[in-house]
Amino acid sequence: MGKRIAKEVSIAIAEAVKQCRVDVIAAYPITPQTHIVEHLSELVANGELDAEYITVESEHSAISACLGSVATGARTFTSTSSQGLALMHEILFIAPALRLPVVMVVANRALSAPISIWNDHGDIMAERDIGWIQTFAENGQEAVDLVYHAFRVAEDRRVMFPAIVNIDGFTLSHMIEPIELPDQEQVDRYLPPFRPRYKLDPRKPLTMGPVGIPEIYTEAKKAQDEAFKNAYRVILKAWDEFEEVFGRRYRPVETYRMEDAEVALLIMGSLAETAMTAVDRMREAGKKVGLVRLRLWRPFPLRDFVKAVKGLKVLAVIDRALSPGATGGPVGTEVRSALYQVPGRPRVVNFIAGLGGRDVTVEDFEEMADRAYVYMKKKPKEPYEMIGVKE
């Protein structure tokens, strides 16, 4: 196994990308993901990574260059945040439709306005329907491991979809944590060379992205959707293989102290560790509280999720993004939809917290769990509540 050392998470991610033997990196700097691609540029400049590093004039150009490179069969990586991800929006839909397995790390950050460089999930929730595989990391080790997993799944010939690894901006990206980087031999054993099913080659010409007339567009999207759902099996298999090679086990839905829980908090990302402390405190006080964490966001892990919340009376979904005018946050509305036809489903209550990098404390999680206990007996007045608002 590799050696466990203290590293900034962004630097560790760049080192993991290097170990994946990428061929092309195209990126544009934006806080708080800059350290990832900055370190990759140093690795290329120093001759430690044999790859093409493309400097571009915008994030729109970065993702466009990535699509061109991966279409020729080059293993390709990029990274962005917030407004940069929003600027990519037009191109993001094209990658899955053309089955181009780019891997991207998004250091999640709030969207303007007002201008905020701090963390929430507003940027990626605005892109939840782009058709990319999406995972969320809880800590630095998981962020690194999910990079290996993203390449392994995205490039599988049964999948061929792009993948995003989400890390909380600053909360993870700029933290120094003890991280184990595996030996190169282990990575090579887990991640085979990229062999695309189709690629641009002047010796074997083909067309990518032609016009889809009304008579074929629906069928093309149906085929894309079915293939995306079928990728779920490969995602699980790749995590099983990850455990065999590296010794760490990952699942699409993780639970904590759920054995007899009546109320559970549901969250994604690094705040789950804070929420665990709140769960421990409430357990000590005799309250049957647990935690559910979604690691895989797309494709949504429906069966595993339903199994994880079985037997609950109330599920408190904590969103870190706002959907103005909607009936809840993005995760809250997704969860309500997922459980709508499930017999004996728990009552879903939705809280929105941590916008624009505001701290969500152990006490905040305890407050949300206590409110969920109240809603065990009475219906909330509103479809969602915002936590920590200064009146």
Disulfide bonds with the S-S distance in Angstrom:
none
